[in-house]
């Protein structure tokens, strides 16, 4: 979210990360924001799965 409280598109290195326990709250917020502003109709909630690899083994 930008300083002016608007959403801004960012790269994955600047994406917000939330625990799955907050998914219902995030979905409600997403729906509320999309109803208020047409320009953020492409707002997405995605699940990222990380795989840990030991490069020093």
Backbone torsions as a table, in degrees:
resi	resn	phi	psi	omega
1	UNK	NA	131.9	-179.1
2	UNK	-75.8	168.4	-178.2
3	UNK	-58.0	-30.9	-179.0
4	UNK	-84.4	14.4	178.0
5	UNK	70.4	13.7	175.0
6	UNK	-96.8	154.7	176.4
7	UNK	-82.8	145.5	177.8
8	UNK	-130.0	140.4	177.1
9	UNK	-69.8	135.9	-178.8
10	UNK	-138.4	163.2	174.7
11	UNK	-73.7	167.0	-177.1
12	UNK	-59.8	-26.9	179.7
13	UNK	-71.9	-8.2	177.9
14	UNK	-120.4	10.4	-179.5
15	UNK	-71.1	153.0	176.2
16	UNK	-85.6	141.0	-178.5
17	UNK	-120.8	130.7	-178.5
18	UNK	-130.1	151.1	175.6
19	UNK	-70.3	153.4	-180.0
20	UNK	-60.2	-23.5	179.4
21	UNK	-64.4	-16.2	179.2
22	UNK	-101.3	11.0	-176.0
23	UNK	-59.9	-43.4	-179.3
24	UNK	-61.6	-42.1	178.5
25	UNK	-64.6	-40.9	179.8
26	UNK	-65.5	-40.9	178.3
27	UNK	-63.4	-41.1	178.8
28	UNK	-64.7	-43.3	178.8
29	UNK	-64.1	-42.6	178.4
30	UNK	-59.6	-46.4	179.9
31	UNK	-63.1	-41.6	179.1
32	UNK	-63.5	-44.1	-179.9
33	UNK	-66.3	-39.9	-179.6
34	UNK	-67.8	-30.9	177.1
35	UNK	-70.2	-32.7	-176.4
36	UNK	-81.2	-34.8	-172.7
37	UNK	-135.4	120.4	-178.7
38	UNK	-69.5	-27.9	-175.1
39	UNK	-71.0	-10.0	176.7
40	UNK	-110.8	32.5	-179.9
41	UNK	-67.8	-15.5	179.8
42	UNK	-97.6	15.2	177.2
43	UNK	-62.3	131.0	-176.3
44	UNK	-127.8	147.4	168.6
45	UNK	-111.7	119.7	-178.6
46	UNK	-125.0	154.6	175.8
47	UNK	-101.9	127.4	178.6
48	UNK	-109.3	129.5	177.0
49	UNK	-108.9	122.2	179.8
50	UNK	-98.8	142.0	175.1
51	UNK	-114.1	125.1	-179.2
52	UNK	-88.7	129.9	178.9
53	UNK	-129.8	130.0	178.8
54	UNK	-87.0	105.5	-178.4
55	UNK	-82.6	-5.1	-176.4
56	UNK	-107.4	11.3	-178.9
57	UNK	-80.2	NA	NA
